[in-house]
Amino acid sequence: GKIISFEPTSKIYETLQRNSKKFTNWVVHERTAVGDKCGTVMINVAGNSAASSSVLPMRKAHQEAAPEANFISSENTPLITLDSVFYQYKSDKSKCLLKIDVQGYEEQVLTGASASLKEIDAVKLECSLVSLYEGDKTFEFYFEFFKANGFELFDIETGFSNPETGRLLQFDALFIKK
């Protein structure tokens, strides 16, 4: 199927563009963040680059578990909603999986995808067990959100853990439309 990627940080965007050229079905949208409105936003670039860069400030729990993730710079980037570009890429007959990995900004992405969500068959997103970014939501919010929007939890994949305590901090959850 077709892959559409969005990336707000300039360094990772360049890498994504370079890597996507190897595949005819992979399209990289112009450098932008995805959220709940169209405009511009400041993104905090993490020391581990793609893994922890976020629009939201990082909490102490995240900094302690991954000191290499501390923010080292910031970039101003365009901000769009998924709804504003969805039909530019989605055809009537194609199935659609939305993968969201935005470091605490998931709620804003989903708010900006309220119309698109009706056309999406599955969503995989990173969920936190504890708050890692200022203003983020934890897994309970997303479990309820997807249930209310006609999706059911299909799979969970473990992710980021605190290396000292072993506590799981994040996991990926896959929700399938009923």
N, C-alpha and C positions, 0 to 999 in steps of 0.2 A: 504494500500500500504506500500511499504518499505520507511523507513525514514533513511537518512544518515546525521549524524551531524559532524560538524567540530568545534573545540574549541581550541584557542591558549593559554589561561591562565590555569595554572596548577590546581588551586583550583576548578574552574568551570568545568574543564575537568574531575576531579575525581568525582564530583557530577553528571555530565552528564553520565559518565560510570555507576555509581551506579544506577541511575534512569532508564537507558536504559535496564538493565538486567531484568526488569519486563515485557519486550515486545519482542517477537520473531522477529518482523519486524523492530526493531530499531537497527541500526548499528552506532557505534561511531568510526570514523576514528581516527587513532593515533593522539596525540596532535599536532596540526599544525594550522598555519594561512593560509588563502587562499588569493592570490593576483595575480599580473601580471607576476611573475617569480618564479622559484624554487630556494631555497637557505635558508637563515635564516633572521630573522627580530626581532627587539626589539619591544615588545608591552608594552605600558604604562598601568599599572593596576590601575583602578579607585577605590576610596573609596567605591563606590556603586557596585564594582566588575563587574559583567556581564553587567550591564546597560550602562556603559560609557567607558570601557577599549578600547583603540585604539592604532593603530600603529602611528597615527598622533597626533601632539601636540594639546591640547585643546585651543580654543579661549576664550577670556574674556566673551563673550555673554553666553557661556555654563557655565562657572565657576560662573557667577553671578546668573544664573537661578537655578543652582543646585550645591551649594558649596560642598555638600557631595560627588560629583563626581570627585573632584580634584584627580589627580594621586598621589598614595602613594608609588608605587614601579614600577619596570619594570622587564620584563623577556625576555630572548632570546628564540626564538621558531623557529622551522622549518617553512618554507614558501613553499607552493605548488601552482600550478594553478589548477583550476577546470578541465581544459583540460587534465592535466596529470593523473587524476584518474577517469574521467567521465565514461569511458567504463568498468572500474572495477566494477561499481555499476549499470549502466543503461542497461537494457535488451531491445531488439528490440521492443517489444510490449507494454512496460509500458509507461504510461504517466509520465511527469516529471514537478514538480513545484520546482522552485529554490527560496528559501527564503534567502535574504541577509540582515543581520543586523550587520554591521561592523564599525559603528561609523565613517563615513566619508571616508572609504576606498572602497566604492562601485565601483567607476570607475576602480580601480585596479583589483578587483574581476572580473568585466565584461570583462576587457581587457584579463585576463587570462582564460576566458571562451568563447572566440570568436568562436571556433569550436563547443563547446558544446551547445552554444546558438541556433544553428540550430536544435538541438534535444529537446530543452526545450519548453514545451507547455505554461507555465505561469511563471511569475516572480513577487514575492512580495518583495519590498525593502523599507527600511526606507529612506524617502526623507526629506531634511531640507528646510525650507523657508528662513533661514539665515545661513550663514556659521558658523558652530560650532567647526570645526577642521581646522587647517592649511592645505591648499591644497585640501579641500573637494569641492564638487560640490553641487549646490542647485537643487531643483526639476526641474527647466526649462531644465537643461542639460539632465536629465533622461527622461523627457517627449519626448524631441527631439530624444534622443538615441533610445528609444524603438520604436518610430514611424518609424525611419529610418531602424530598424531591423525587421519590420513586426509585431509589437505588437500594441495593442490598450489599452488605459486605461480602466479598467473595474470597479475598486472600489477604494475608499479612506477611510482610517480609521484614525481618529485623534489620536495623540500620545502625545509627550512631549510639555508642555507649560510652560512659565515663570509663576511661582505661584504669583508673585507680580503684573505683568502687565496683565496677562491673555493671552498674545500673544502666538499663536500657533507657535512652533519652528520646530517640526517634525511631520510627518504623514507617515503611511504606504500606499504605492500605489501598486495595483495589476494590472499587465499588462498581457493580454491574446494574444497569437499568433492568428493573423487573419486567 
